[in-house]
Amino acid sequence: MPFKTTFQKTQEVINVYIDSLENYTDETFLMKKDDNTWSVGQMYEHIFISAQFFMYQTNNCLSERKGQMGGDKTDIGVNIYQYGAFPPIKIKIPEAYQTAEPLVPKTRIEYKTLFVNLLLQMEKMLEMLEKNNGEYRTKHAVCGFLNALEWYKMVWYHSEHHFIQKKELEIFIGVVSN
């Protein structure tokens, strides 16, 4: 898949999150079903923090730092990239990456700006990705060693995977998104 197509798919997914911000009030954005379930705002925070981490790792691969030449994906990683998506099941964050503190969401206005800036950052990175040979990799906790393009695609795959959770949360708070 051409790099531009990967960016366009990511852009479509992130734009769903941007457009959906209009469907929430400040109150519904923070509403929680129970202590074990995130609010819509906490889900947005998770998606944004994760996307920033994926972009950080993309940059590490492009700059050939904090990783290695080569390295294999795990079976889970191989399946995700062959299928082009996460499996349609709930996935728990690996314990090593969990924090004791709950995610603290920003405002809806802040997320609109943050996600627009994320897309701008990703678009600027396309030229560097096209020149990259994909040999340098950094380690993902679940997927194994990923190259720059694979980390870049992770923004798309991970954000799209949360559509399931987004729909569940929207049903709970009583809104229908775009």
Residue pairs with C-beta under 8 A, 6 or more apart in sequence:
3 126
3 129
3 130
3 149
4 126
6 149
6 152
6 153
6 156
7 122
7 123
7 126
9 156
10 119
10 122
10 152
10 153
10 155
10 156
10 159
11 119
11 122
13 156
13 159
13 160
13 163
14 115
14 118
14 119
14 155
14 159
16 163
16 177
16 178
17 44
17 47
17 111
17 115
17 159
17 166
18 111
18 112
18 115
18 116
19 177
19 178
20 166
20 170
20 177
20 178
21 108
21 111
21 112
23 170
23 175
23 176
23 177
23 178
24 40
24 108
24 173
24 175
26 107
26 108
28 40
28 173
28 174
28 175
29 39
29 40
29 41
29 105
29 108
30 39
30 40
30 41
30 105
31 39
31 40
31 172
31 173
32 38
32 39
32 42
33 169
33 172
37 169
38 46
38 103
38 165
38 169
39 105
39 169
40 166
40 169
40 170
40 173
41 105
41 106
41 108
42 102
42 103
42 104
42 105
43 162
43 165
43 166
43 169
44 105
44 106
44 111
45 103
45 104
45 105
45 106
46 103
46 162
47 158
47 159
47 162
48 111
48 114
48 115
48 118
49 103
50 155
50 158
51 118
51 155
51 158
51 159
52 118
54 151
54 152
54 154
54 155
54 158
55 118
55 121
55 122
55 125
55 151
55 152
55 155
57 138
57 140
57 146
57 151
58 125
58 129
58 148
58 151
58 152
59 125
60 66
60 67
60 138
61 67
61 132
61 136
61 137
61 138
61 146
61 147
61 148
61 151
62 125
62 128
62 129
62 132
62 136
62 148
64 136
66 138
67 136
67 137
67 138
67 139
67 145
68 136
68 137
68 138
68 145
69 135
69 136
69 137
70 135
70 137
70 145
71 137
71 139
71 144
71 145
72 144
72 145
73 81
73 143
73 144
73 145
73 146
74 142
74 143
74 144
76 142
76 143
76 144
77 140
77 142
77 143
77 144
77 146
79 87
80 86
80 87
80 143
80 157
81 143
81 150
81 153
84 157
85 157
85 160
85 161
86 157
86 158
86 160
86 161
88 161
88 164
90 164
90 165
91 161
94 141
94 142
96 141
97 141
106 114
118 155
122 152
122 155
125 152
128 148
129 148
129 149
129 152
132 147
132 148
132 149
134 147
134 148
134 149
135 147
136 147
136 148
137 145
137 146
137 147
138 145
138 146
138 151
139 145
139 146
140 146
140 151
140 154
143 150
143 154
146 154
166 177
167 177
170 176
170 177
